Amino acid sequence: MKRHIAVDVTGLLLAVVVTAASIQDRDAGHRLLAILRGTFSTIRLVWADGGYPGRLLGWANSLLALRVDIIKPKPGSTGFHVRPRVWVVEWTFRLAQQISPLCPRLRGQARTPRSDGSRRHHRDHDQATRPNLTVLNHTLSEGTTSRRTIRSFIQWRHRTGIAARFTIRYRTARTTPLAASTTRLELIRTTIEADHITLSTRIAALLLLLYGIPVRRIAELTLENITTTPPGPTVRIGTLPAPLPEPLLPLLQQHLDSHANQKTTNHESRWLFPGTRAGHHLTEKTLMQRLRKLGIDIRAARNAALHDLSKEIDAASLAALLGYTPNTMNIHAARAAIPMGSYPAIKHPKR
């Protein structure tokens, strides 16, 4: 397998083409330049390695209006030496080794002894990539919801042996938004009475306001999570089913009878909130956008729900009902000034 990339003068990635190892570089160059031109219409000059000679240059000039200059080795030079412009591409490949799961195979490099010049070259690359690790550390600690994906990716790299363990400092939230209980109750009343709002959006909003469930978890609810028991309908979010309040039942039953998006490509969907793509649920991003249009501050509303519930139910039971860890519920209980909030979490016996 071969990988061909186009970068700007600072090493930022612009285009990528992956081909079989049997494909010659000049043939893959046609695809790479076509992608580059289709994506970036203002580029006029491209520097290329010596593996891209021949008809590629004339083809790029006549059809793509791209001037391709080949960077050749210095006459009479032997061994390793840094070539103008080419080192930027090499630096990008080296950087990819730090952050990509494909990095050990990115260039198909063999573990061969390096010359003194090569060692100096790679030492410079290592020094250049350290600030990027600092940025990654900052993103994980202070970033938005993308840190969950980044953290999972780094953990996967370590488990598969691609890279060593990457240790970061614990993230401390800058702020903890909290809506007032009266605001939360007013939002619940407004959502129940908002007949002009899509039914699925109202139900999702009520689940957030009543239980403080993460939006991602709401989007992933299935029909099997809703069950009917003698005491009344329940929703299974955690290990224990949580009872559904009476004002929510008529809306939920109407939603189950109509089940949005089933008339398009999501026939017989198992999701409580089907998306427009067949077999997929509504995305977290879409659901968050709909909730914000209702005037709901998602983080503040979720914290308010957990804050109020912590006053009524002990942390261990609340964790089992809502799918949170006992430690997380202990934190919310402590913020709500509940005396038992700082007690060790009580684990429910396995059944």
N, C-alpha and C positions, 0 to 999 in steps of 0.2 A: 504494500500500500504506500502511495506517495501523497504528500500534502504540499500544495502550492499556495502561497499567501501573497497578498499585496498589502503593503503598509504605507503610511505617510512618512514624512522625513523624521518624525519623532518616534516612530515605531508603533503607532496605533494601528490596529488591524482594520483593513478596509474590505477585503474580500478573501474567500477561502475556496479552494477546489481540492477535492479528494478523488484520486484515481487509483486504478490498479497499478501494480508495480510494472506491468508490461507496457504501460502507456508512456511514450517518450515525452520529455519535458516540453518540447516545442509544441506538441499537440495539446497538452494540458494548458499551455500558455494561451491558446486561442480562447478556451473557455474562461480562463481567469480574466483576461482583458475584456472579454464581452461582458462579464458580470461587473467588472470595474467601471466600464463605460456606462452601462445601464443604471448603475447606482450613483455615480458621481460624474455629472455631465460637464463639469468645469475643468477636469484634469486634462492636461495637454502633453505632459512629459512623463515618461516612465523609465526608470533605470532597472535593468534586468541582469541576472547572472549569466555567465557564459554558456549555460545549458539551454538558452533560448535563442539560438541564432536562426539564420535561414529565412524562409518565406514569411515567418511570423512578423518580421519588421515591416515588410511591404504591405502585408494584409492589414496590420494595425493602423498604418498610416493612411491607407486608401479607404478603408471601410469604417474605421472607428475614429479617425482624425487624432490618433495617438502617435507621438514620436517616441520610439523605443531605442534607448541607448544601452549597449552592452558594456558592462564593466568588466574589463579584462585584467588578468594579472599583470604585474609590472614585468617588462621584458627581462629575462635572466634571473628572476626571483625564484627561490626554492624554499620549501618548507612553509611553515605557517606565517602569514602576515595579514595584517588588517587591511582590507580593501575599502576604498571610499564607497559609501552608500550601502554596500553589501553587509557591512557590520550591523546596520540597523535591523535588517531582517534576521540576522543571527541573534541579535539581542532579543528580538520578539520571540523567537523560538525558545531561547533560554528562559525568558520570563514565563512562557507557557509551561515550562517544566515545574515552575513553582505553584501554579494554580490550576492546571488542567489535569483531569483524570487520565487523559491520553498521553500525558507528557513523556513516559518512558519510551513510547513508540512513535513519538511525533516526528522524529527525524531518523528512526531506526538506527540510532547511534550504538556503536559497539564500545564496550568498556576497555579502551586501549590506553596505554601510557601516553601522557601528553608531553610535548616539548616544553622548554622553558617559556617560549613565546605564547604557546597555547595556554599554559597555566596562568600567565599574566592576563591574557585575554579573558579567560573565564573568571578570574578573580575580580576583574573590573565589572563583569556582568553580575557577579554575586553582590558586589557593593551597590550596583545600580538597582537591583531588585529589592534591597532591604527596605527602602521607603515605601514600596508597594505593600510589603507585609505590614508596615506600620499603619497604612491606610486601611488595610483589611481588618486589623485589630480595632481601629477606631470605628469602622462600619459595624462590626459585630457588637461593639459595646454601646454605641450611640445611635445606630441606624434604625430604620423602620422595620416593617415586617419582613423585609428581605433577609434579615439576619437569621431567621429560622432556616431558610434554604441554604445559606452560606454555611451555617453551623453543621447542618446535616451532611453537606458535601465534604467538609473538612473531616468530620468523623468517619465518613465512608472511606476517604483516602487512607486514613490510618488503619482502619479495619482490614482493608485489602492489601496493605503493605506497600502502597504506592509512595507514601511519604511518612515521615516521623510525626509523632504527636505534636499538635500545635496548641499551645497553652495561651489562653487569653484571660484577662481580668474579668471578674464578674460584672455584669451590666447592672448599673444602678439607674433606675428611672429618674429622669429630670423632674417630672411632675406627676402627680397622681390626681387626674381630674375626677371630680365627684359631684354628681348632680344631687340637688336637694330631694328629699323624699317627696315633697309636695310637687316638684317638677316631674318626677318619675310617675307619680299617680296621675297627674294631669295628662302626660303623654299617653299613658295607658287608656284613659278615658277618650282622648281625642282619636286614638288609633281605632278603638272599637267602633266609634261613631262615624269614621271617615269612609262613607260608602263610595266616594268617588275614587278611592285608592284601590289598586289591584289587590284582590283578596289574598294572594300568596304573600305579597309584601306586608300586609297588615298582620298576618299570622306570624311571619318571621319577626316583625317588630315586637309583637307581644311576647314571643318566646325570649327575645333579648331583654325586654323590660321586666318580665316576670321572673326569669331564672338567671339572667346574667350569663347566658351561654355564649361562647365565642361565635362570631359570624361564620367562620369556617365550619364549625361543628353543626350549626343550623343548616347550612347549605348541604351538608352530607347526610342529613337525616333521611331515613328510608321509611316506607310504609310499614315495615315490620317493627319499627320503633314505636308505633302507635298501637296500643292494645286496649281492649275493652275488658274490664274486670268487674265483679259484682259491686265493689265500692264506687266504681266509676272509671272513665278512660284515663290512661296514663301514657306518658312518653318516657322512653328509656334513653337517657342521655349518658348516665354513668352505669355503675354496676347494679344499682337499685332503680326501679321505676319511680318516676315522679308524678304525682297526681296533677291532672289538668284542671284549672279553675273553671267554674261554671260559665262565666262570660265568654270564654274562648271556645266552648264546645259547639255552639251553632255555626260560628265562622269556620271552624275546622271541618265540621261535617259537610258544609257547603263546598269547601275547597276539595275535599275528598271526592265529592260527587262530580264536580266539574273537572278537577285536576288539570291545571293549565299546561299548555304545550303538548298535550297528548293528541290533539287533533292534527298536529303537523308531523314531525318525524320521531316523536318520542312515544309511540304507541306502547301501552302496557308497561310503562316505566315503573321501576321499583323505588324511585326517588320521591320524597315528599314534595320537593321543589324541583321538578324536571327543568332542564335547560332546553334551548332550541336545537342543540345537537343531539342526535340519536344516541341513547344510552348514557348520556351525561347529565349530571345535576347542574343546577344553576351555579355559576361561579361565585366565589367569595367576593371578588371585585364588583361584580354586577349587583350582588345583594347589598353590599356596603353602599354603593351609589344610590340605590333605591331608599335605603334607610336614612341616608343623609338628606335626601329630598323631603323626607317627612319632618325634618328639623331635629333629628336625633343625633346627639353627640355620642357616638358609639361607646367610646371608652368611659365617658362619664356616666352613661346610662348603665353599662355593665357593672362598674364599680358600685353604683348606687344600689343596684339589685342585690349584689353580693353583700353589701354593707347592711342592708335591711334584713336579708335572710339570715345573716350571722347572728342577729339579735334574737331570732326565733328558734333556730336549729343549731345543735352543736356542730363543731367543725368537721368531725369525722363522718357524721351522718350526711352533712351537706356535701362533703366531698364525694361520697358514694352516690348521692342523687344526681349531682351535676357533672361528674367526671373529672373534677379537679383533684389535685393531690391534697392530702390532709394538711401539709405544710402551707400550701397556698391559702387554704381556708382559715388556717390559724392566723395568717397575716391579716386577712380581712377582718377576722373576729377581733384581733388586737386593735386594729384601726377603729373599729366600732366601739372600743372600750368595753368589751365583754370580759369579765373576770376569767372565764375559762379559755380565752383566746390564746394565752401563752402556755397552756397545758400541753403535754406531749400528745400527739395524735393517737387516737384509739383505733386500732385496726379491727375491722369487722371479721368475724370468723368465716372461713371459707365454707361454702355449702356444697 
